[in-house]
Amino acid sequence: MRTVSVIGIGAGSPEFLTLQAISGLRHARAVFALDKGDTKADLLALRQHIIDTHSPSTPLYSITDPERDRNPDNYQAEVIRWHKQRAALLAEAIRTHSGENDTIAFLVWGDPSLYDSTLRIIEHMETYENLNMNVQVIPGITAIQVLTAAHKLLLNRIGEAIHITTGRNLKTTSAHNRRNCVVMLDGANAWLENFSDNTYIYWGAYLGTEHQVLRAGYVKDIGEELAELKKQLRTTHGWIMDTYLLRELDEHA
């Protein structure tokens, strides 16, 4: 039976890999990845850079990522359909480029347990593609950790919870949960929705890479400027990954 190592590689720097992650990569017969096209070629290049740094003899096989509807009537159903299609393509590539007793790897940005689809896709490969694998997960440094370190922040506050959500779900997040709220996967500028005079934002893009950009300030003061910056950065690089913390800085903070 194949063994698949799902390796968290951190937020972009080869220096973020743990010793366990490096060992897992070096034991892999091959690494598999989805190629998201020219607009996100940097992401595939960063994976190759990590392999070249820590295990240069390990081949990387990339599979063209299938298209998906970005504005479907049923978001959940469309994502499930897309994941099944990804699973079919990856299963075919794995059978072609590895043996039944090989160890293979997927390199996951940040940590495999946080807003990543790799483990779901592996489940689909096992369920729908009859590709049986022994799965091992190696944790990694998340973008949240890199964000708080870059801004020199404590993520938690005394007596308060930490809420983690997506840009899509921020507008329905309660005021209580927005008091100390990390936002990921924001395809737009969700910080501009329902902020108060006391909402402070700690923002970072391309965290852990040579293109890292940081900003911090009250949303009422820098929110629009930040939205314009994000637009410019996306134009410059062809893609953007940003993560931010929204925090209410009031007399009760």
Secondary structure as a PSIPRED ss2 file (coil, helix, strand):
# PSIPRED VFORMAT (PSIPRED V4.0)

   1 M C   1.000  0.000  0.000
   2 R E   0.000  0.000  1.000
   3 T E   0.000  0.000  1.000
   4 V E   0.000  0.000  1.000
   5 S E   0.000  0.000  1.000
   6 V E   0.000  0.000  1.000
   7 I E   0.000  0.000  1.000
   8 G E   0.000  0.000  1.000
   9 I C   1.000  0.000  0.000
  10 G E   0.000  0.000  1.000
  11 A C   1.000  0.000  0.000
  12 G C   1.000  0.000  0.000
  13 S C   1.000  0.000  0.000
  14 P H   0.000  1.000  0.000
  15 E H   0.000  1.000  0.000
  16 F H   0.000  1.000  0.000
  17 L C   1.000  0.000  0.000
  18 T C   1.000  0.000  0.000
  19 L H   0.000  1.000  0.000
  20 Q H   0.000  1.000  0.000
  21 A H   0.000  1.000  0.000
  22 I H   0.000  1.000  0.000
  23 S H   0.000  1.000  0.000
  24 G H   0.000  1.000  0.000
  25 L H   0.000  1.000  0.000
  26 R H   0.000  1.000  0.000
  27 H C   1.000  0.000  0.000
  28 A C   1.000  0.000  0.000
  29 R C   1.000  0.000  0.000
  30 A E   0.000  0.000  1.000
  31 V E   0.000  0.000  1.000
  32 F E   0.000  0.000  1.000
  33 A E   0.000  0.000  1.000
  34 L E   0.000  0.000  1.000
  35 D E   0.000  0.000  1.000
  36 K C   1.000  0.000  0.000
  37 G C   1.000  0.000  0.000
  38 D H   0.000  1.000  0.000
  39 T H   0.000  1.000  0.000
  40 K H   0.000  1.000  0.000
  41 A H   0.000  1.000  0.000
  42 D H   0.000  1.000  0.000
  43 L H   0.000  1.000  0.000
  44 L H   0.000  1.000  0.000
  45 A H   0.000  1.000  0.000
  46 L H   0.000  1.000  0.000
  47 R H   0.000  1.000  0.000
  48 Q H   0.000  1.000  0.000
  49 H H   0.000  1.000  0.000
  50 I H   0.000  1.000  0.000
  51 I H   0.000  1.000  0.000
  52 D H   0.000  1.000  0.000
  53 T H   0.000  1.000  0.000
  54 H H   0.000  1.000  0.000
  55 S C   1.000  0.000  0.000
  56 P C   1.000  0.000  0.000
  57 S C   1.000  0.000  0.000
  58 T C   1.000  0.000  0.000
  59 P C   1.000  0.000  0.000
  60 L E   0.000  0.000  1.000
  61 Y E   0.000  0.000  1.000
  62 S E   0.000  0.000  1.000
  63 I E   0.000  0.000  1.000
  64 T E   0.000  0.000  1.000
  65 D C   1.000  0.000  0.000
  66 P C   1.000  0.000  0.000
  67 E C   1.000  0.000  0.000
  68 R C   1.000  0.000  0.000
  69 D C   1.000  0.000  0.000
  70 R C   1.000  0.000  0.000
  71 N C   1.000  0.000  0.000
  72 P C   1.000  0.000  0.000
  73 D C   1.000  0.000  0.000
  74 N C   1.000  0.000  0.000
  75 Y H   0.000  1.000  0.000
  76 Q H   0.000  1.000  0.000
  77 A H   0.000  1.000  0.000
  78 E H   0.000  1.000  0.000
  79 V H   0.000  1.000  0.000
  80 I H   0.000  1.000  0.000
  81 R H   0.000  1.000  0.000
  82 W H   0.000  1.000  0.000
  83 H H   0.000  1.000  0.000
  84 K H   0.000  1.000  0.000
  85 Q H   0.000  1.000  0.000
  86 R H   0.000  1.000  0.000
  87 A H   0.000  1.000  0.000
  88 A H   0.000  1.000  0.000
  89 L H   0.000  1.000  0.000
  90 L H   0.000  1.000  0.000
  91 A H   0.000  1.000  0.000
  92 E H   0.000  1.000  0.000
  93 A H   0.000  1.000  0.000
  94 I H   0.000  1.000  0.000
  95 R H   0.000  1.000  0.000
  96 T H   0.000  1.000  0.000
  97 H H   0.000  1.000  0.000
  98 S C   1.000  0.000  0.000
  99 G C   1.000  0.000  0.000
 100 E C   1.000  0.000  0.000
 101 N C   1.000  0.000  0.000
 102 D C   1.000  0.000  0.000
 103 T E   0.000  0.000  1.000
 104 I E   0.000  0.000  1.000
 105 A E   0.000  0.000  1.000
 106 F E   0.000  0.000  1.000
 107 L E   0.000  0.000  1.000
 108 V E   0.000  0.000  1.000
 109 W C   1.000  0.000  0.000
 110 G E   0.000  0.000  1.000
 111 D C   1.000  0.000  0.000
 112 P C   1.000  0.000  0.000
 113 S C   1.000  0.000  0.000
 114 L C   1.000  0.000  0.000
 115 Y C   1.000  0.000  0.000
 116 D C   1.000  0.000  0.000
 117 S C   1.000  0.000  0.000
 118 T H   0.000  1.000  0.000
 119 L H   0.000  1.000  0.000
 120 R H   0.000  1.000  0.000
 121 I H   0.000  1.000  0.000
 122 I H   0.000  1.000  0.000
 123 E H   0.000  1.000  0.000
 124 H H   0.000  1.000  0.000
 125 M H   0.000  1.000  0.000
 126 E H   0.000  1.000  0.000
 127 T H   0.000  1.000  0.000
 128 Y H   0.000  1.000  0.000
 129 E C   1.000  0.000  0.000
 130 N C   1.000  0.000  0.000
 131 L C   1.000  0.000  0.000
 132 N C   1.000  0.000  0.000
 133 M E   0.000  0.000  1.000
 134 N E   0.000  0.000  1.000
 135 V E   0.000  0.000  1.000
 136 Q E   0.000  0.000  1.000
 137 V E   0.000  0.000  1.000
 138 I E   0.000  0.000  1.000
 139 P C   1.000  0.000  0.000
 140 G C   1.000  0.000  0.000
 141 I C   1.000  0.000  0.000
 142 T C   1.000  0.000  0.000
 143 A H   0.000  1.000  0.000
 144 I H   0.000  1.000  0.000
 145 Q H   0.000  1.000  0.000
 146 V H   0.000  1.000  0.000
 147 L H   0.000  1.000  0.000
 148 T H   0.000  1.000  0.000
 149 A H   0.000  1.000  0.000
 150 A H   0.000  1.000  0.000
 151 H C   1.000  0.000  0.000
 152 K C   1.000  0.000  0.000
 153 L C   1.000  0.000  0.000
 154 L C   1.000  0.000  0.000
 155 L C   1.000  0.000  0.000
 156 N C   1.000  0.000  0.000
 157 R C   1.000  0.000  0.000
 158 I C   1.000  0.000  0.000
 159 G C   1.000  0.000  0.000
 160 E C   1.000  0.000  0.000
 161 A C   1.000  0.000  0.000
 162 I C   1.000  0.000  0.000
 163 H E   0.000  0.000  1.000
 164 I E   0.000  0.000  1.000
 165 T E   0.000  0.000  1.000
 166 T E   0.000  0.000  1.000
 167 G H   0.000  1.000  0.000
 168 R H   0.000  1.000  0.000
 169 N H   0.000  1.000  0.000
 170 L H   0.000  1.000  0.000
 171 K C   1.000  0.000  0.000
 172 T C   1.000  0.000  0.000
 173 T C   1.000  0.000  0.000
 174 S C   1.000  0.000  0.000
 175 A C   1.000  0.000  0.000
 176 H C   1.000  0.000  0.000
 177 N H   0.000  1.000  0.000
 178 R H   0.000  1.000  0.000
 179 R H   0.000  1.000  0.000
 180 N E   0.000  0.000  1.000
 181 C E   0.000  0.000  1.000
 182 V E   0.000  0.000  1.000
 183 V E   0.000  0.000  1.000
 184 M E   0.000  0.000  1.000
 185 L C   1.000  0.000  0.000
 186 D C   1.000  0.000  0.000
 187 G C   1.000  0.000  0.000
 188 A C   1.000  0.000  0.000
 189 N C   1.000  0.000  0.000
 190 A H   0.000  1.000  0.000
 191 W H   0.000  1.000  0.000
 192 L H   0.000  1.000  0.000
 193 E C   1.000  0.000  0.000
 194 N C   1.000  0.000  0.000
 195 F C   1.000  0.000  0.000
 196 S C   1.000  0.000  0.000
 197 D C   1.000  0.000  0.000
 198 N C   1.000  0.000  0.000
 199 T E   0.000  0.000  1.000
 200 Y E   0.000  0.000  1.000
 201 I E   0.000  0.000  1.000
 202 Y E   0.000  0.000  1.000
 203 W E   0.000  0.000  1.000
 204 G E   0.000  0.000  1.000
 205 A E   0.000  0.000  1.000
 206 Y C   1.000  0.000  0.000
 207 L C   1.000  0.000  0.000
 208 G C   1.000  0.000  0.000
 209 T C   1.000  0.000  0.000
 210 E C   1.000  0.000  0.000
 211 H C   1.000  0.000  0.000
 212 Q C   1.000  0.000  0.000
 213 V E   0.000  0.000  1.000
 214 L E   0.000  0.000  1.000
 215 R E   0.000  0.000  1.000
 216 A E   0.000  0.000  1.000
 217 G E   0.000  0.000  1.000
 218 Y E   0.000  0.000  1.000
 219 V H   0.000  1.000  0.000
 220 K H   0.000  1.000  0.000
 221 D H   0.000  1.000  0.000
 222 I H   0.000  1.000  0.000
 223 G H   0.000  1.000  0.000
 224 E H   0.000  1.000  0.000
 225 E H   0.000  1.000  0.000
 226 L H   0.000  1.000  0.000
 227 A H   0.000  1.000  0.000
 228 E H   0.000  1.000  0.000
 229 L H   0.000  1.000  0.000
 230 K H   0.000  1.000  0.000
 231 K H   0.000  1.000  0.000
 232 Q H   0.000  1.000  0.000
 233 L H   0.000  1.000  0.000
 234 R H   0.000  1.000  0.000
 235 T H   0.000  1.000  0.000
 236 T H   0.000  1.000  0.000
 237 H H   0.000  1.000  0.000
 238 G C   1.000  0.000  0.000
 239 W C   1.000  0.000  0.000
 240 I C   1.000  0.000  0.000
 241 M C   1.000  0.000  0.000
 242 D E   0.000  0.000  1.000
 243 T E   0.000  0.000  1.000
 244 Y E   0.000  0.000  1.000
 245 L E   0.000  0.000  1.000
 246 L E   0.000  0.000  1.000
 247 R E   0.000  0.000  1.000
 248 E E   0.000  0.000  1.000
 249 L C   1.000  0.000  0.000
 250 D C   1.000  0.000  0.000
 251 E C   1.000  0.000  0.000
 252 H C   1.000  0.000  0.000
 253 A C   1.000  0.000  0.000
